[in-house]
Amino acid sequence: MVDHVAVGDDAGLIRLDGAGLAEVAAAARSGELRFVRHLVKAAAQLPTGEADDPAMIIELAASAAPANGPIALQVWASGRSRHRPEAVRAAIADRLTADGHEVHRAGCETVLAVCLGERRVVVGRTRTADALADWPGGRVRLADSPHQISRAEHKLEELFSLLPLTISGDALDLGASPGGWSRILLEYGARRVHGVDPGEPAPSLARRPDLNWHRTTAGEFIRRTQRTFQVIVNDMRMDPLQSVRTMIMAARLQRPGDLIIITLKITTHRPVEAIDRALEDLGESYKIIFARQLHHNRNEVTVVGRRR
């Protein structure tokens, strides 16, 4: 990949040299590309001056629409755009509908994407399967639940929306307080969750018979317990290498094929090298099946692995 051109503060154009979008999507899903949340094959663009005219954006989007079939029209801004994304989307949707297209927000095989960048406007079209997320710009928006304990729950829910995983058996939640991830694990199929944290669980969670709460540190619990767990999760706020060392200690509590989910916090000093080193160390005990920065954890890399 070469020739990066900035579009906005979180979007850019990259020319692919000898690779297709499906290959790039596969690399992102596997963790080879850890900081890519959304992909679209660019069809056309307008530089800043021309992009000031909404009519030109509408014409550009209409020209990039597929000949037939439902369209997921997604419009978003990157940086300080001169346009309101929802207003632009409504205008494009009206034009596409008038042209005979069936327009939706998501859930279609094809995405027609419009990125209203600070430096240019880019229109693209791609298969939803290669876009990584069926949300504008990969910005997954999850509604708060009346049962929600913490906003950290959205990180786990976003992961499950992108990577269908079967949660079953006993789960261990390291650094669990106030219990948001524990609640999500129970909701998605865990038989019982053991939450480990010196702090207290949320009152609504403390009453659940399928939760065991251990008021201690992760290291102390791992050293003392003789239990085994089909799922271990770790969302603790610590250096990525230290967090990985905790997971390597916990590997003795699992059997081959058992699941882990861990968030690696992005450091300010040499962040890419730190994540690479952490994943290399973690790979000695676990096969990494997913490693990517998600919308709801933009200061972290979410990692999924299975016990070797």
N, C-alpha and C positions, 0 to 999 in steps of 0.2 A: 504494500500500500504506500502510495506517495502522493504528493501534491495536496496537502491539507489546506483548505480555505475556510476561514471562520465565517459562520452565518450569524451567530449570536453568542451569548455567554455560555451556553451549554450545547451548542449544535455546530456542526461543521460539515463540509463536503470533502470526501476523500475519494480519489480515483483508485479503483482496484486494478492492480496489475496482474492479470492471469488468474483471477479468482472471481467467482460469482457470489451474489448476495447470499444464496443458500449456504455456501461454504463459510462465509463470515458469520452467519447466524449460528451455524453449528459450532464454530470456534468460540463464540460468545457463550453459548449454552454450556459448553464443556469447561469453561473457566479460563481458556487461553486468552480471551479478551475480557478482562474483568471489569472494565469501566465503561462498557457500552450497554445502554438500556433500551435503545430503540434503533431500528434500521429501516430505511426507505431508499428505494432506487430512484435517484433524482431524474426527472424528465426535462425540466426547464427551470430557469431562474430569471429574476429581474434584479438589476442593481438598484442601489438606494434611490436614485432619482426617479426611475420609472416605477418603482414600487410604491411611490407616494399616491398613485392613482388606483383606487379600488377597482375600477372597471378593468384595468389591465390584469390585475390579479384574478378576477373572475374569468376573464377570457383564457388566461393561462391554465387555470384549473380545468375549465371546460375542455380545452384541447387535449389535456392529459387523461381524461376520463376513459375508461374502457368502453368498447363498443356495445357491450350488453352485460347483463347480470347485475345483481345488487351491489351497491358501493357503500363502504364505510367511509364517510367523509370526516376527516379529522384535521382540525385547524388549531394551532397553538403558537404562542409567541416565545421567542428566545431573545432575551435582552429587552431593551427599550424599543418596542415596536411602535410605529405611528398609528397602528390599527388595533381595534378591539377584536380579538379572535372570534368571539361569539357573533359579532355583527358581520364579520367577513364570512364566517361559516354559513350564516343564514342567507346571505346574498348568493353565495355559490350554490347552496342547496336549492334555492329558488330557480336558478339558471339550469341546473342539472335536471330538476324535476320537469321544467318546461321543455327540456330536450328529450324527455321520455325516460330518464333514468330513475331507478328505485334507490332512494338515498336513506342510509341509516347512520347511526353513530358508531356502531361496532357490530361484531358478530357476522361479518361477511367474509367471503373468501378473499376479496380484494380490498385494499385500503388505498384511498386517494388522500394523500397527505399534503398539507400546506403549512410550511414553517415560516412564520412572520418574523424574520430575523432583524437584528439591529442594523446589519450591514447589507442584507439582501433578502429577497423572498424566494423560497425554493418550493417547487411543486414536484411531487413524486408519486409513483404508484408501485405497489408491491403486493405480494401475497401475504396475508396475515400470518401465515406459518413462518415467514422469514422476518417478520417485524419485531419479534421478541416479546412484544406486549401489545394487546389490542386496545391501547389507550393513546390519545394524542401525545406524541413525543415520549411515549413510555412513562408518562406521569400517571401512575395508577392512583385513582381516587377511591378510597374505601370509606363508607359511611360509618360513623360511630354507632355502636350498639348500646342499648340501655343496660346490658349486662357487662359492658366493657369496664375493665379494671384500670388499664393504662393504655396510652397510645402506642406503646411498644408492641401491642398485639398486632397492629397493622403490618409490622415487619414480617411476622410469621404468616399472616393471612395472605400477604402479597406473594410470598414464596410459594404457598400452596396453590395460588391461582396460576402461577407460571409453571410449576413443576409438581404435577400430581404425585403425591406420596401417600402410601398406606401407613397410617399410624395405628398401632395395635400393641397389646401387651403392656408391660410396665415401663413407665418413662421416668427419667431423672432430669429435673430442671435445676441447673446450677446457677446460683445467684438469682433466685427466683422472685424475691420480694419486689413488688407487692403481689405477684402471682398471675400477671397477665398471660405469660406464655403457658403457664400451667393450665389456665382455663381453656386456652385454645387447644392444647393437646388433648384435654378431656373431651372437648367439643368435637374434635376430629377423630376420635376413636380409641384413645388410650384407655386401658382398663383401670389403671391406677397411676397417679403421678406422685412422685416423691420430690417435694420442693425443698431445696437446701439454701438457707440464707440466715444470717444472724438476725435479720429483721423479721417483721411479722407479715403474715398474709393479709390481704384485704378481708374484712369481716364476712363478706358474702361468700368468699372462697373457703374460709376457715370452717364453715359449717358443713362442707361437703364430705361425705363419708369415703369418697374415692380419692381423697388427697391426704397424704401424710406429710406433715411439715417438720423439718429438722432444723432447729435453731443452732446452726454451726457453720463453719466455713466449708467451702467446697473441698479444699485439701484435706481437712480433718475427716469429713464424711467419707471421702474416697479411700482414705487409709484404713478406716475402721469397718466399713460395711462389707458384708459377704454376699450381698444381693447381686443379681444380674438384671440388666435393663435392655429391652429391645430398642429403646430410643433414649438418647442423651442429648440435651440441648444446653447451650451455654451462650448467654447474652451479657456476660459480665463486662464491666468497664475496666479493662486492663490492657496493658501492652499486648500486641498480637502474639509475640513469642511466649509470653507468660501464659496467655490463654491457651495456646497450643500445648504447652507443657502440662497444663491441667488436664487437657483432653487425652494426652498420651498416658498420663497416670490412670485415667478412667478407663482406658482400653481394656484393662483386665476384668472389668465389670460387664463386658459384652462378648458375644459369640460372633463368629464370622457371618457377615451379611447384615448385622445389626446396624441401625441408623444413627448418625449424629447430625446435628445442625448447630453451627457456631457462627457468631458474628465477629469478625476481626476488625478492630477499630483502626482507622487510617491515621497514621501518625503524621506530624508535621515535618519530621526529618526523614528524608529518603523513603517516602511512603510506598512506592512501587517495590523497592528492594525489600522493605520490611514484610510486605504481604507475600512476595515470592519466597522469602526465607521461611515464613510461617507455614506456607502451604507445602514446601519441600519437607519440613520437619513432620508436619501432620501426615504426609503421604507415607511415612514409614509404617504407620499403624492403620491407616485408613485409605481406601481407594476414593479419591475425590471425584464426585460425579457432577458437581455444580459449584461454581465460584463466581459470584458477580455482585457488583454494586447495584442495589435496587433503589427505587424511588423513595421508599419510606426509610431507607437507612443510607442516605447519601454520604455519611461519614464512616461507613463501614463496608466490608465485603462479606456477604452471606455465603457460607460454605456448607455444602451437604456432602457427606461421605458415608461409606459403609466399612465396617470392620473387616480387615483383611483376614 
